[in-house]
Amino acid sequence: MKILIWGLLFFLQVPIFAQEITLSDTLNEIPLNLNCWTFQDKKHLYSAKDISSQQFEKNFQKNDSFIPNFGYGTANIWLKIAVKNQSSKRWFLEIDNPRINHLSFFLTKNNHIIFHSKTGDYQPFNSYSIADRNIFFDLKNLEKSANYIIYLQANSSEDLKFPITFWEEHKLYQHLANRNLIWGIYFGFILLISLYNFFLWLTIRDKTYIFYVFYALTFGLLQADLYGYGFQYLWSNSFINDRGVIVFMFGSNLFMIYFLRNFWNLKKHLPNWHQFSTYVSWFIIFLISISTLFYRWYSNIIGIIILVFLVLWFFYVNIKLAILRQKTAYFSLLAFSALMLASFCVILKNFGVLSAENQDYYLMIGSMIEMVLFSLALGDKFRQEQLEKERQQYLRDEIAANLHDDLAASLSSLTMFSESNRRKAQKELSPNELIFTKISEKSRDILNLVRENVWEMNPRNDESDEWLDRIIKFTTETLESKQITVNLKIDEHLRNFILPIDYRRDFYLFIKEAVNNMAKHSEADLVNMEIQLHHQSIHLTIKDNGKGFDTSILSNGNGLLNFQNRANRLKAKFDINSKIGQGTTLNLTFKV
């Protein structure tokens, strides 16, 4: 890369040796380009007095990069810049790197230090000469028609690069206003995306959306930390500023994992990778915890290596899903491609492989493309789910109508036919009376089951509270027919609670199984049933004062199988407590 730059400079006849920076009234912006010399003090041996002496001149090397970039390390970096002032305007020197921990500015004239200033993010933000994320030095001490040497001494636990520009005062404030406007639009965009998906989550209650909100916010905090706005507006604290990059980088990846697990439905399509993602998320949580306690300059390199692994893993799983023709994978593949390209460019710029010009905007543009594509994908996911709901509702209408019109009618006819023949056989004292009686009873039972299923399948009952009345009616009629007193305590909030059909059916059948068992086997004369709603969770307790039983014997047989199957379908916590002579208690808790 450097060979290409040098060849281009030679072809364009651009000066390739460090020259003096000349401030004149005809200019209002002067980038540093190649016009400086550099020295790395790896053992921190030299002072400003040593560096500025004529004897030390030979130790400086000509800068060969438009933006001096020293990557990660612990060395003291010295920059030497020759300046000639031929302007009557006020000038400022800007270093567009808000993550330098320690920076000292020395202005020398005739080998004497005439002005010295210290700054960096280890200094309070209110000590900055200009209230901005970047570092500025006011060159008001420059006399017209005089020559100066500026020395900059810096060290940092972050990537150490020096995008330096000399600004005329009015042009500087115009530049700051334009730059802050761009970043304001970007952070506003992230907030808008977050609010959009948050309100979708409030409406749909799909975890995919809330995980994406957390991802967008943590990525926004990562950008704020990387480019100084967190230090300027939020924490103004070097402890958070240093560790924030690692914490927010891992945090955004953690929420991205949880988001993608749901968005891609990994548990269904790639169960092994779903399990692997669980281990990765635990590892990231561990890294976040460690990063807050232990931080060194090489933590950034370790974090970047892990980030590269995560990005490549995301990309690999994405391609596998695309091969399986998952529609969501196509959106995410495009989104990841934009962000991955931007991330790798920034990493290469941090390590000095690529020049660091306009580094701020790579992740900005890449993340905006990614967030737009993922938001479109989430919108499409919501639309597909609505279409699927409509399709299922249509099928339920059709099935309910067919069950009611055909099967229920046929069973009604069979019941009437068997009842008619039973009465006829009874009058004739025929031995077939018992057969027709059993047919009639079974027909009624089947007809009742069909009617229950027709009620469950009918979409018009989805928002009805009749399911609660059916539970109360069945429990009361079944137990009272066995001379068992029933005490019911039902949370009135359940009347306005919409229980989805899959939960509703399994919950009803669980209660039905429990009530039937108590009616047949408990020998109780009192049953207490309580159903409570608390924070989207339903808690059921059924307790009798019957003879009880030995639960160890039950656990070894098939007695618990139906209960356990229903509880598993509800993803519920279920337990049964009983002792001989002390009755039985069933507890079931599930979240909707």
PyMOL commands that set and color helices and strands:
alter all, ss='L'
color gray80, all
select helices_A, chain A and resi 2-12+48-51+54-59+125-127+169-204+207-226+229-233+238-263+266-269+271-293+299-323+327-350+360-427+433-457+459-461+466-480+492-496+501-521+551-555+561-569
alter helices_A, ss='H'
color red, helices_A
select strands_A, chain A and resi 21-24+29-31+37-41+61-62+76-86+91-95+102-109+112-119+135-138+146-155+164-168+485-490+526-534+537-544+573-578+584-591
alter strands_A, ss='S'
color yellow, strands_A
deselect
rebuild
show_as cartoon
